């Protein structure tokens, strides 16, 4: 019985792998007036009605003079 449960756990893990994907990129520092030409867009990597989770891991701290601006929006039409 324990062997069957272990097999079932492995099967469920392997079956769920194709359902998960990730996109990662580094954001380089640049002056604020150049931000428009350095924007990143993930539109080509996301399907309609797909859940998107955004996580930002930064190495700075408050008061260090650095700033990270993020804009997340839904651009799909209701068709």
PyMOL Python script that loads the backbone (N, CA, C, O; Angstrom):
from pymol import cmd

cmd.read_pdbstr("""\
ATOM      1  N   UNK A   1       0.820  -1.193   0.000  1.00  0.00           N
ATOM      2  CA  UNK A   1       0.000   0.000   0.000  1.00  0.00           C
ATOM      3  C   UNK A   1       0.865   1.258   0.000  1.00  0.00           C
ATOM      4  O   UNK A   1       0.562   2.225  -0.699  1.00  0.00           O
ATOM      5  N   UNK A   2       1.940   1.243   0.784  1.00  0.00           N
ATOM      6  CA  UNK A   2       2.843   2.396   0.831  1.00  0.00           C
ATOM      7  C   UNK A   2       3.506   2.624  -0.520  1.00  0.00           C
ATOM      8  O   UNK A   2       3.701   3.767  -0.934  1.00  0.00           O
ATOM      9  N   UNK A   3       3.845   1.557  -1.195  1.00  0.00           N
ATOM     10  CA  UNK A   3       4.459   1.667  -2.515  1.00  0.00           C
ATOM     11  C   UNK A   3       3.486   2.294  -3.513  1.00  0.00           C
ATOM     12  O   UNK A   3       3.884   3.101  -4.353  1.00  0.00           O
ATOM     13  N   UNK A   4       2.225   1.924  -3.418  1.00  0.00           N
ATOM     14  CA  UNK A   4       1.206   2.492  -4.308  1.00  0.00           C
ATOM     15  C   UNK A   4       1.035   3.994  -4.055  1.00  0.00           C
ATOM     16  O   UNK A   4       0.914   4.769  -5.004  1.00  0.00           O
ATOM     17  N   UNK A   5       1.025   4.406  -2.797  1.00  0.00           N
ATOM     18  CA  UNK A   5       0.914   5.831  -2.481  1.00  0.00           C
ATOM     19  C   UNK A   5       2.123   6.619  -2.969  1.00  0.00           C
ATOM     20  O   UNK A   5       1.982   7.731  -3.477  1.00  0.00           O
ATOM     21  N   UNK A   6       3.294   6.048  -2.818  1.00  0.00           N
ATOM     22  CA  UNK A   6       4.510   6.719  -3.302  1.00  0.00           C
ATOM     23  C   UNK A   6       4.481   6.855  -4.822  1.00  0.00           C
ATOM     24  O   UNK A   6       4.854   7.896  -5.362  1.00  0.00           O
ATOM     25  N   UNK A   7       4.038   5.804  -5.513  1.00  0.00           N
ATOM     26  CA  UNK A   7       3.922   5.857  -6.968  1.00  0.00           C
ATOM     27  C   UNK A   7       2.919   6.926  -7.377  1.00  0.00           C
ATOM     28  O   UNK A   7       3.161   7.672  -8.326  1.00  0.00           O
ATOM     29  N   UNK A   8       1.798   7.009  -6.671  1.00  0.00           N
ATOM     30  CA  UNK A   8       0.778   8.001  -6.975  1.00  0.00           C
ATOM     31  C   UNK A   8       1.311   9.423  -6.764  1.00  0.00           C
ATOM     32  O   UNK A   8       0.995  10.316  -7.550  1.00  0.00           O
ATOM     33  N   UNK A   9       2.100   9.645  -5.732  1.00  0.00           N
ATOM     34  CA  UNK A   9       2.696  10.961  -5.494  1.00  0.00           C
ATOM     35  C   UNK A   9       3.642  11.341  -6.630  1.00  0.00           C
ATOM     36  O   UNK A   9       3.599  12.470  -7.119  1.00  0.00           O
ATOM     37  N   UNK A  10       4.486  10.420  -7.047  1.00  0.00           N
ATOM     38  CA  UNK A  10       5.400  10.697  -8.159  1.00  0.00           C
ATOM     39  C   UNK A  10       4.635  10.964  -9.442  1.00  0.00           C
ATOM     40  O   UNK A  10       4.992  11.863 -10.204  1.00  0.00           O
ATOM     41  N   UNK A  11       3.586  10.194  -9.688  1.00  0.00           N
ATOM     42  CA  UNK A  11       2.788  10.387 -10.887  1.00  0.00           C
ATOM     43  C   UNK A  11       2.145  11.770 -10.899  1.00  0.00           C
ATOM     44  O   UNK A  11       2.175  12.457 -11.920  1.00  0.00           O
ATOM     45  N   UNK A  12       1.568  12.181  -9.779  1.00  0.00           N
ATOM     46  CA  UNK A  12       0.943  13.504  -9.709  1.00  0.00           C
ATOM     47  C   UNK A  12       1.967  14.620  -9.882  1.00  0.00           C
ATOM     48  O   UNK A  12       1.676  15.636 -10.513  1.00  0.00           O
ATOM     49  N   UNK A  13       3.152  14.440  -9.330  1.00  0.00           N
ATOM     50  CA  UNK A  13       4.207  15.432  -9.507  1.00  0.00           C
ATOM     51  C   UNK A  13       4.606  15.536 -10.974  1.00  0.00           C
ATOM     52  O   UNK A  13       4.712  16.638 -11.513  1.00  0.00           O
ATOM     53  N   UNK A  14       4.826  14.407 -11.616  1.00  0.00           N
ATOM     54  CA  UNK A  14       5.218  14.418 -13.030  1.00  0.00           C
ATOM     55  C   UNK A  14       4.097  14.940 -13.926  1.00  0.00           C
ATOM     56  O   UNK A  14       4.366  15.585 -14.940  1.00  0.00           O
ATOM     57  N   UNK A  15       2.864  14.672 -13.567  1.00  0.00           N
ATOM     58  CA  UNK A  15       1.735  15.143 -14.373  1.00  0.00           C
ATOM     59  C   UNK A  15       1.550  16.653 -14.257  1.00  0.00           C
ATOM     60  O   UNK A  15       1.048  17.283 -15.188  1.00  0.00           O
ATOM     61  N   UNK A  16       1.946  17.241 -13.133  1.00  0.00           N
ATOM     62  CA  UNK A  16       1.741  18.681 -12.950  1.00  0.00           C
ATOM     63  C   UNK A  16       2.879  19.524 -13.512  1.00  0.00           C
ATOM     64  O   UNK A  16       2.716  20.737 -13.644  1.00  0.00           O
ATOM     65  N   UNK A  17       3.996  18.949 -13.840  1.00  0.00           N
ATOM     66  CA  UNK A  17       5.149  19.721 -14.335  1.00  0.00           C
ATOM     67  C   UNK A  17       4.830  20.492 -15.618  1.00  0.00           C
ATOM     68  O   UNK A  17       5.217  21.657 -15.713  1.00  0.00           O
ATOM     69  N   UNK A  18       4.145  19.908 -16.613  1.00  0.00           N
ATOM     70  CA  UNK A  18       3.850  20.703 -17.820  1.00  0.00           C
ATOM     71  C   UNK A  18       2.906  21.877 -17.577  1.00  0.00           C
ATOM     72  O   UNK A  18       2.818  22.768 -18.422  1.00  0.00           O
ATOM     73  N   UNK A  19       2.207  21.907 -16.466  1.00  0.00           N
ATOM     74  CA  UNK A  19       1.262  22.978 -16.184  1.00  0.00           C
ATOM     75  C   UNK A  19       1.917  24.196 -15.552  1.00  0.00           C
ATOM     76  O   UNK A  19       1.264  25.224 -15.378  1.00  0.00           O
ATOM     77  N   UNK A  20       3.192  24.100 -15.206  1.00  0.00           N
ATOM     78  CA  UNK A  20       3.895  25.177 -14.526  1.00  0.00           C
ATOM     79  C   UNK A  20       5.007  25.687 -15.430  1.00  0.00           C
ATOM     80  O   UNK A  20       5.766  24.904 -16.000  1.00  0.00           O
ATOM     81  N   UNK A  21       5.094  26.994 -15.554  1.00  0.00           N
ATOM     82  CA  UNK A  21       6.198  27.576 -16.317  1.00  0.00           C
ATOM     83  C   UNK A  21       6.601  28.883 -15.644  1.00  0.00           C
ATOM     84  O   UNK A  21       5.846  29.448 -14.853  1.00  0.00           O
ATOM     85  N   UNK A  22       7.790  29.348 -15.967  1.00  0.00           N
ATOM     86  CA  UNK A  22       8.294  30.567 -15.340  1.00  0.00           C
ATOM     87  C   UNK A  22       9.052  31.401 -16.363  1.00  0.00           C
ATOM     88  O   UNK A  22       9.583  30.891 -17.350  1.00  0.00           O
ATOM     89  N   UNK A  23       9.079  32.674 -16.096  1.00  0.00           N
ATOM     90  CA  UNK A  23       9.824  33.625 -16.912  1.00  0.00           C
ATOM     91  C   UNK A  23      10.627  34.479 -15.951  1.00  0.00           C
ATOM     92  O   UNK A  23      10.077  35.048 -15.009  1.00  0.00           O
ATOM     93  N   UNK A  24      11.917  34.568 -16.186  1.00  0.00           N
ATOM     94  CA  UNK A  24      12.780  35.337 -15.291  1.00  0.00           C
ATOM     95  C   UNK A  24      13.682  36.226 -16.132  1.00  0.00           C
ATOM     96  O   UNK A  24      14.237  35.791 -17.142  1.00  0.00           O
ATOM     97  N   UNK A  25      13.821  37.457 -15.713  1.00  0.00           N
ATOM     98  CA  UNK A  25      14.795  38.335 -16.354  1.00  0.00           C
ATOM     99  C   UNK A  25      15.331  39.333 -15.353  1.00  0.00           C
ATOM    100  O   UNK A  25      14.669  39.662 -14.369  1.00  0.00           O
ATOM    101  N   UNK A  26      16.529  39.810 -15.611  1.00  0.00           N
ATOM    102  CA  UNK A  26      17.177  40.814 -14.773  1.00  0.00           C
ATOM    103  C   UNK A  26      16.865  42.200 -15.323  1.00  0.00           C
ATOM    104  O   UNK A  26      16.792  42.394 -16.536  1.00  0.00           O
ATOM    105  N   UNK A  27      16.687  43.141 -14.441  1.00  0.00           N
ATOM    106  CA  UNK A  27      16.423  44.523 -14.830  1.00  0.00           C
ATOM    107  C   UNK A  27      17.674  45.331 -14.522  1.00  0.00           C
ATOM    108  O   UNK A  27      18.131  45.384 -13.381  1.00  0.00           O
ATOM    109  N   UNK A  28      18.216  45.958 -15.554  1.00  0.00           N
ATOM    110  CA  UNK A  28      19.428  46.746 -15.403  1.00  0.00           C
ATOM    111  C   UNK A  28      19.094  48.161 -14.950  1.00  0.00           C
ATOM    112  O   UNK A  28      18.048  48.699 -15.313  1.00  0.00           O
ATOM    113  N   UNK A  29      19.957  48.752 -14.176  1.00  0.00           N
ATOM    114  CA  UNK A  29      19.776  50.129 -13.714  1.00  0.00           C
ATOM    115  C   UNK A  29      20.052  51.098 -14.860  1.00  0.00           C
ATOM    116  O   UNK A  29      20.958  50.882 -15.665  1.00  0.00           O
ATOM    117  N   UNK A  30      19.260  52.168 -14.924  1.00  0.00           N
ATOM    118  CA  UNK A  30      19.454  53.220 -15.919  1.00  0.00           C
ATOM    119  C   UNK A  30      18.765  54.483 -15.428  1.00  0.00           C
ATOM    120  O   UNK A  30      17.908  54.410 -14.548  1.00  0.00           O
ATOM    121  N   UNK A  31      19.118  55.637 -15.977  1.00  0.00           N
ATOM    122  CA  UNK A  31      18.474  56.887 -15.563  1.00  0.00           C
ATOM    123  C   UNK A  31      16.981  56.861 -15.867  1.00  0.00           C
ATOM    124  O   UNK A  31      16.555  56.222 -16.829  1.00  0.00           O
ATOM    125  N   UNK A  32      16.191  57.545 -15.060  1.00  0.00           N
ATOM    126  CA  UNK A  32      14.742  57.533 -15.190  1.00  0.00           C
ATOM    127  C   UNK A  32      14.212  57.994 -16.534  1.00  0.00           C
ATOM    128  O   UNK A  32      13.192  57.481 -16.994  1.00  0.00           O
ATOM    129  N   UNK A  33      14.874  58.948 -17.181  1.00  0.00           N
ATOM    130  CA  UNK A  33      14.370  59.450 -18.451  1.00  0.00           C
ATOM    131  C   UNK A  33      14.520  58.430 -19.577  1.00  0.00           C
ATOM    132  O   UNK A  33      13.955  58.632 -20.653  1.00  0.00           O
ATOM    133  N   UNK A  34      15.257  57.349 -19.368  1.00  0.00           N
ATOM    134  CA  UNK A  34      15.423  56.311 -20.377  1.00  0.00           C
ATOM    135  C   UNK A  34      14.464  55.135 -20.159  1.00  0.00           C
ATOM    136  O   UNK A  34      14.542  54.143 -20.883  1.00  0.00           O
ATOM    137  N   UNK A  35      13.572  55.228 -19.184  1.00  0.00           N
ATOM    138  CA  UNK A  35      12.757  54.073 -18.808  1.00  0.00           C
ATOM    139  C   UNK A  35      11.862  53.566 -19.937  1.00  0.00           C
ATOM    140  O   UNK A  35      11.631  52.361 -20.032  1.00  0.00           O
ATOM    141  N   UNK A  36      11.357  54.444 -20.785  1.00  0.00           N
ATOM    142  CA  UNK A  36      10.439  54.014 -21.844  1.00  0.00           C
ATOM    143  C   UNK A  36      11.096  53.041 -22.815  1.00  0.00           C
ATOM    144  O   UNK A  36      10.454  52.086 -23.251  1.00  0.00           O
ATOM    145  N   UNK A  37      12.351  53.261 -23.159  1.00  0.00           N
ATOM    146  CA  UNK A  37      12.990  52.364 -24.131  1.00  0.00           C
ATOM    147  C   UNK A  37      13.564  51.100 -23.488  1.00  0.00           C
ATOM    148  O   UNK A  37      14.050  50.223 -24.202  1.00  0.00           O
ATOM    149  N   UNK A  38      13.518  50.987 -22.168  1.00  0.00           N
ATOM    150  CA  UNK A  38      14.033  49.800 -21.480  1.00  0.00           C
ATOM    151  C   UNK A  38      12.916  48.954 -20.856  1.00  0.00           C
ATOM    152  O   UNK A  38      13.191  48.083 -20.030  1.00  0.00           O
ATOM    153  N   UNK A  39      11.664  49.203 -21.242  1.00  0.00           N
ATOM    154  CA  UNK A  39      10.552  48.452 -20.668  1.00  0.00           C
ATOM    155  C   UNK A  39      10.602  46.989 -21.093  1.00  0.00           C
ATOM    156  O   UNK A  39      11.090  46.660 -22.174  1.00  0.00           O
ATOM    157  N   UNK A  40      10.092  46.116 -20.227  1.00  0.00           N
ATOM    158  CA  UNK A  40       9.998  44.687 -20.532  1.00  0.00           C
ATOM    159  C   UNK A  40       8.519  44.326 -20.598  1.00  0.00           C
ATOM    160  O   UNK A  40       7.731  44.796 -19.777  1.00  0.00           O
ATOM    161  N   UNK A  41       8.142  43.512 -21.548  1.00  0.00           N
ATOM    162  CA  UNK A  41       6.752  43.109 -21.700  1.00  0.00           C
ATOM    163  C   UNK A  41       6.679  41.582 -21.735  1.00  0.00           C
ATOM    164  O   UNK A  41       7.450  40.933 -22.442  1.00  0.00           O
ATOM    165  N   UNK A  42       5.746  41.015 -20.968  1.00  0.00           N
ATOM    166  CA  UNK A  42       5.592  39.555 -20.955  1.00  0.00           C
ATOM    167  C   UNK A  42       4.356  39.114 -21.741  1.00  0.00           C
ATOM    168  O   UNK A  42       3.950  37.956 -21.654  1.00  0.00           O
ATOM    169  N   UNK A  43       3.768  40.015 -22.494  1.00  0.00           N
ATOM    170  CA  UNK A  43       2.539  39.731 -23.240  1.00  0.00           C
ATOM    171  C   UNK A  43       2.666  38.502 -24.135  1.00  0.00           C
ATOM    172  O   UNK A  43       1.709  37.736 -24.248  1.00  0.00           O
ATOM    173  N   UNK A  44       3.798  38.293 -24.764  1.00  0.00           N
ATOM    174  CA  UNK A  44       3.974  37.170 -25.673  1.00  0.00           C
ATOM    175  C   UNK A  44       4.118  35.836 -24.954  1.00  0.00           C
ATOM    176  O   UNK A  44       4.060  34.788 -25.597  1.00  0.00           O
ATOM    177  N   UNK A  45       4.302  35.847 -23.652  1.00  0.00           N
ATOM    178  CA  UNK A  45       4.510  34.621 -22.888  1.00  0.00           C
ATOM    179  C   UNK A  45       3.279  34.200 -22.089  1.00  0.00           C
ATOM    180  O   UNK A  45       3.295  33.146 -21.453  1.00  0.00           O
ATOM    181  N   UNK A  46       2.217  34.998 -22.110  1.00  0.00           N
ATOM    182  CA  UNK A  46       1.043  34.746 -21.276  1.00  0.00           C
ATOM    183  C   UNK A  46      -0.174  34.511 -22.157  1.00  0.00           C
ATOM    184  O   UNK A  46      -0.456  35.296 -23.062  1.00  0.00           O
ATOM    185  N   UNK A  47      -0.894  33.425 -21.888  1.00  0.00           N
ATOM    186  CA  UNK A  47      -2.121  33.127 -22.617  1.00  0.00           C
ATOM    187  C   UNK A  47      -3.299  33.881 -22.003  1.00  0.00           C
ATOM    188  O   UNK A  47      -3.228  34.346 -20.866  1.00  0.00           O
ATOM    189  N   UNK A  48      -4.370  33.995 -22.765  1.00  0.00           N
ATOM    190  CA  UNK A  48      -5.567  34.669 -22.263  1.00  0.00           C
ATOM    191  C   UNK A  48      -6.126  33.901 -21.068  1.00  0.00           C
ATOM    192  O   UNK A  48      -6.146  32.671 -21.068  1.00  0.00           O
ATOM    193  N   UNK A  49      -6.577  34.631 -20.055  1.00  0.00           N
ATOM    194  CA  UNK A  49      -7.152  34.080 -18.825  1.00  0.00           C
ATOM    195  C   UNK A  49      -6.163  33.249 -18.014  1.00  0.00           C
ATOM    196  O   UNK A  49      -6.580  32.403 -17.224  1.00  0.00           O
ATOM    197  N   UNK A  50      -4.871  33.471 -18.192  1.00  0.00           N
ATOM    198  CA  UNK A  50      -3.852  32.760 -17.424  1.00  0.00           C
ATOM    199  C   UNK A  50      -3.501  33.569 -16.182  1.00  0.00           C
ATOM    200  O   UNK A  50      -3.359  34.790 -16.241  1.00  0.00           O
ATOM    201  N   UNK A  51      -3.363  32.881 -15.071  1.00  0.00           N
ATOM    202  CA  UNK A  51      -2.962  33.528 -13.827  1.00  0.00           C
ATOM    203  C   UNK A  51      -1.483  33.910 -13.910  1.00  0.00           C
ATOM    204  O   UNK A  51      -0.646  33.097 -14.303  1.00  0.00           O
ATOM    205  N   UNK A  52      -1.174  35.134 -13.542  1.00  0.00           N
ATOM    206  CA  UNK A  52       0.203  35.615 -13.564  1.00  0.00           C
ATOM    207  C   UNK A  52       0.572  36.060 -12.154  1.00  0.00           C
ATOM    208  O   UNK A  52      -0.129  36.870 -11.547  1.00  0.00           O
ATOM    209  N   UNK A  53       1.658  35.534 -11.647  1.00  0.00           N
ATOM    210  CA  UNK A  53       2.164  35.913 -10.331  1.00  0.00           C
ATOM    211  C   UNK A  53       3.488  36.640 -10.541  1.00  0.00           C
ATOM    212  O   UNK A  53       4.404  36.103 -11.164  1.00  0.00           O
ATOM    213  N   UNK A  54       3.587  37.844 -10.027  1.00  0.00           N
ATOM    214  CA  UNK A  54       4.794  38.654 -10.183  1.00  0.00           C
ATOM    215  C   UNK A  54       5.506  38.712  -8.837  1.00  0.00           C
ATOM    216  O   UNK A  54       4.917  39.099  -7.829  1.00  0.00           O
ATOM    217  N   UNK A  55       6.781  38.323  -8.832  1.00  0.00           N
ATOM    218  CA  UNK A  55       7.604  38.398  -7.635  1.00  0.00           C
ATOM    219  C   UNK A  55       8.840  39.220  -7.964  1.00  0.00           C
ATOM    220  O   UNK A  55       9.551  38.920  -8.923  1.00  0.00           O
ATOM    221  N   UNK A  56       9.092  40.233  -7.190  1.00  0.00           N
ATOM    222  CA  UNK A  56      10.275  41.068  -7.398  1.00  0.00           C
ATOM    223  C   UNK A  56      11.215  40.877  -6.212  1.00  0.00           C
ATOM    224  O   UNK A  56      10.860  41.169  -5.070  1.00  0.00           O
ATOM    225  N   UNK A  57      12.405  40.388  -6.495  1.00  0.00           N
ATOM    226  CA  UNK A  57      13.436  40.224  -5.467  1.00  0.00           C
ATOM    227  C   UNK A  57      14.507  41.271  -5.756  1.00  0.00           C
ATOM    228  O   UNK A  57      15.167  41.229  -6.794  1.00  0.00           O
ATOM    229  N   UNK A  58      14.667  42.187  -4.849  1.00  0.00           N
ATOM    230  CA  UNK A  58      15.613  43.278  -5.072  1.00  0.00           C
ATOM    231  C   UNK A  58      16.716  43.221  -4.024  1.00  0.00           C
ATOM    232  O   UNK A  58      16.519  42.713  -2.920  1.00  0.00           O
ATOM    233  N   UNK A  59      17.870  43.747  -4.389  1.00  0.00           N
ATOM    234  CA  UNK A  59      19.003  43.695  -3.464  1.00  0.00           C
ATOM    235  C   UNK A  59      19.214  45.020  -2.730  1.00  0.00           C
ATOM    236  O   UNK A  59      20.082  45.114  -1.862  1.00  0.00           O
ATOM    237  N   UNK A  60      18.436  46.030  -3.068  1.00  0.00           N
ATOM    238  CA  UNK A  60      18.612  47.327  -2.428  1.00  0.00           C
ATOM    239  C   UNK A  60      17.878  47.429  -1.107  1.00  0.00           C
ATOM    240  O   UNK A  60      17.292  46.462  -0.620  1.00  0.00           O
ATOM    241  N   UNK A  61      17.924  48.615  -0.543  1.00  0.00           N
ATOM    242  CA  UNK A  61      17.217  48.881   0.698  1.00  0.00           C
ATOM    243  C   UNK A  61      16.731  50.332   0.674  1.00  0.00           C
ATOM    244  O   UNK A  61      17.203  51.132  -0.133  1.00  0.00           O
ATOM    245  N   UNK A  62      15.811  50.661   1.536  1.00  0.00           N
ATOM    246  CA  UNK A  62      15.262  52.018   1.582  1.00  0.00           C
ATOM    247  C   UNK A  62      16.368  53.043   1.823  1.00  0.00           C
ATOM    248  O   UNK A  62      17.255  52.855   2.655  1.00  0.00           O
ATOM    249  N   UNK A  63      16.279  54.125   1.066  1.00  0.00           N
ATOM    250  CA  UNK A  63      17.233  55.209   1.253  1.00  0.00           C
ATOM    251  C   UNK A  63      18.519  55.060   0.462  1.00  0.00           C
ATOM    252  O   UNK A  63      19.419  55.886   0.616  1.00  0.00           O
ATOM    253  N   UNK A  64      18.647  54.025  -0.394  1.00  0.00           N
ATOM    254  CA  UNK A  64      19.894  53.859  -1.148  1.00  0.00           C
ATOM    255  C   UNK A  64      19.898  54.639  -2.460  1.00  0.00           C
ATOM    256  O   UNK A  64      20.880  54.603  -3.201  1.00  0.00           O
ATOM    257  N   UNK A  65      18.788  55.353  -2.754  1.00  0.00           N
ATOM    258  CA  UNK A  65      18.734  56.179  -3.956  1.00  0.00           C
ATOM    259  C   UNK A  65      18.272  55.446  -5.193  1.00  0.00           C
ATOM    260  O   UNK A  65      18.140  56.070  -6.246  1.00  0.00           O
ATOM    261  N   UNK A  66      18.021  54.155  -5.119  1.00  0.00           N
ATOM    262  CA  UNK A  66      17.558  53.385  -6.265  1.00  0.00           C
ATOM    263  C   UNK A  66      16.035  53.302  -6.231  1.00  0.00           C
ATOM    264  O   UNK A  66      15.421  53.398  -5.169  1.00  0.00           O
ATOM    265  N   UNK A  67      15.428  53.122  -7.420  1.00  0.00           N
ATOM    266  CA  UNK A  67      13.984  53.054  -7.514  1.00  0.00           C
ATOM    267  C   UNK A  67      13.613  52.034  -8.582  1.00  0.00           C
ATOM    268  O   UNK A  67      14.239  51.980  -9.641  1.00  0.00           O
ATOM    269  N   UNK A  68      12.598  51.230  -8.304  1.00  0.00           N
ATOM    270  CA  UNK A  68      12.100  50.251  -9.259  1.00  0.00           C
ATOM    271  C   UNK A  68      10.622  50.532  -9.485  1.00  0.00           C
ATOM    272  O   UNK A  68       9.819  50.452  -8.555  1.00  0.00           O
ATOM    273  N   UNK A  69      10.268  50.858 -10.714  1.00  0.00           N
ATOM    274  CA  UNK A  69       8.877  51.106 -11.070  1.00  0.00           C
ATOM    275  C   UNK A  69       8.355  49.914 -11.849  1.00  0.00           C
ATOM    276  O   UNK A  69       8.990  49.467 -12.805  1.00  0.00           O
ATOM    277  N   UNK A  70       7.196  49.394 -11.446  1.00  0.00           N
ATOM    278  CA  UNK A  70       6.561  48.283 -12.147  1.00  0.00           C
ATOM    279  C   UNK A  70       5.152  48.674 -12.529  1.00  0.00           C
ATOM    280  O   UNK A  70       4.444  49.322 -11.758  1.00  0.00           O
ATOM    281  N   UNK A  71       4.751  48.278 -13.717  1.00  0.00           N
ATOM    282  CA  UNK A  71       3.391  48.518 -14.178  1.00  0.00           C
ATOM    283  C   UNK A  71       2.840  47.188 -14.662  1.00  0.00           C
ATOM    284  O   UNK A  71       3.361  46.607 -15.614  1.00  0.00           O
ATOM    285  N   UNK A  72       1.788  46.703 -14.012  1.00  0.00           N
ATOM    286  CA  UNK A  72       1.154  45.441 -14.386  1.00  0.00           C
ATOM    287  C   UNK A  72      -0.269  45.763 -14.784  1.00  0.00           C
ATOM    288  O   UNK A  72      -1.009  46.363 -14.004  1.00  0.00           O
ATOM    289  N   UNK A  73      -0.671  45.370 -15.999  1.00  0.00           N
ATOM    290  CA  UNK A  73      -2.022  45.661 -16.436  1.00  0.00           C
ATOM    291  C   UNK A  73      -2.542  44.533 -17.316  1.00  0.00           C
ATOM    292  O   UNK A  73      -1.778  43.706 -17.814  1.00  0.00           O
ATOM    293  N   UNK A  74      -3.833  44.520 -17.492  1.00  0.00           N
ATOM    294  CA  UNK A  74      -4.490  43.535 -18.360  1.00  0.00           C
ATOM    295  C   UNK A  74      -4.812  44.229 -19.672  1.00  0.00           C
ATOM    296  O   UNK A  74      -5.575  45.194 -19.691  1.00  0.00           O
ATOM    297  N   UNK A  75      -4.245  43.753 -20.759  1.00  0.00           N
ATOM    298  CA  UNK A  75      -4.443  44.394 -22.059  1.00  0.00           C
ATOM    299  C   UNK A  75      -5.343  43.591 -22.970  1.00  0.00           C
ATOM    300  O   UNK A  75      -5.549  43.986 -24.118  1.00  0.00           O
ATOM    301  N   UNK A  76      -5.893  42.468 -22.502  1.00  0.00           N
ATOM    302  CA  UNK A  76      -6.739  41.640 -23.358  1.00  0.00           C
ATOM    303  C   UNK A  76      -8.123  42.259 -23.489  1.00  0.00           C
ATOM    304  O   UNK A  76      -8.666  42.801 -22.526  1.00  0.00           O
ATOM    305  N   UNK A  77      -8.681  42.176 -24.672  1.00  0.00           N
ATOM    306  CA  UNK A  77     -10.037  42.668 -24.860  1.00  0.00           C
ATOM    307  C   UNK A  77     -11.029  41.592 -24.439  1.00  0.00           C
ATOM    308  O   UNK A  77     -10.646  40.434 -24.273  1.00  0.00           O
ATOM    309  N   UNK A  78     -12.272  41.947 -24.267  1.00  0.00           N
ATOM    310  CA  UNK A  78     -13.299  41.027 -23.789  1.00  0.00           C
ATOM    311  C   UNK A  78     -13.882  40.132 -24.854  1.00  0.00           C
ATOM    312  O   UNK A  78     -14.988  39.625 -24.663  1.00  0.00           O
ATOM    313  N   UNK A  79     -13.205  39.906 -25.965  1.00  0.00           N
ATOM    314  CA  UNK A  79     -13.742  39.066 -27.044  1.00  0.00           C
ATOM    315  C   UNK A  79     -13.452  37.609 -26.819  1.00  0.00           C
ATOM    316  O   UNK A  79     -13.835  36.770 -27.634  1.00  0.00           O
TER     317      UNK A  79
END
""", "prot")
cmd.dss("prot")
cmd.show_as("cartoon", "prot")
cmd.util.cbc("prot")
cmd.orient("prot")
